[in-house]
Amino acid sequence: MLFLVAALLLLGVALGSVAHAPLPVTLAAAAVIGIWLVVFAVRERTVRRRHQH
């Protein structure tokens, strides 16, 4: 999952959209996306565990 966040950040730099934003803004956006992905993964895992039992 962290690989996905890093890949998206690098893709944004390559496309130039993140290159124009200050570094703290970029890091804050990456942190928000990472937290969202973790929350989503935890929710999906709990739902799948409930349906398996």
C-alpha positions in Angstrom: 0.0 0.0 0.0 2.8 2.4 0.8 4.3 1.4 -2.6 1.0 2.6 -4.2 1.2 6.0 -2.4 4.9 6.4 -3.4 4.1 5.5 -7.0 1.2 8.0 -7.2 3.4 10.7 -5.7 6.2 10.0 -8.3 3.6 9.9 -11.1 2.4 13.3 -9.9 6.0 14.7 -9.9 6.5 13.2 -13.4 3.4 14.9 -14.7 4.3 18.2 -13.2 1.2 18.7 -11.0 3.0 18.1 -7.7 6.2 19.8 -8.9 4.6 23.3 -8.6 3.3 22.7 -5.1 5.4 23.4 -2.1 7.0 20.3 -0.4 4.9 20.6 2.8 1.7 20.6 0.8 2.8 17.6 -1.2 3.7 15.7 1.9 0.4 16.6 3.6 -1.5 15.4 0.6 0.5 12.2 0.5 -0.2 11.7 4.2 -4.0 12.3 3.7 -4.1 9.8 0.8 -2.1 7.3 2.8 -4.3 7.5 5.8 -7.4 7.2 3.5 -6.0 4.1 1.9 -5.2 2.5 5.3 -8.7 3.3 6.6 -10.2 1.8 3.4 -8.1 -1.3 3.7 -9.0 -1.9 7.3 -12.7 -1.5 6.5 -12.5 -3.9 3.6 -10.7 -6.4 5.7 -13.2 -6.3 8.5 -16.1 -6.7 6.1 -14.5 -9.7 4.4 -13.8 -11.3 7.7 -17.4 -10.9 8.8 -18.7 -12.5 5.6 -16.3 -15.5 5.8 -17.5 -16.7 9.2 
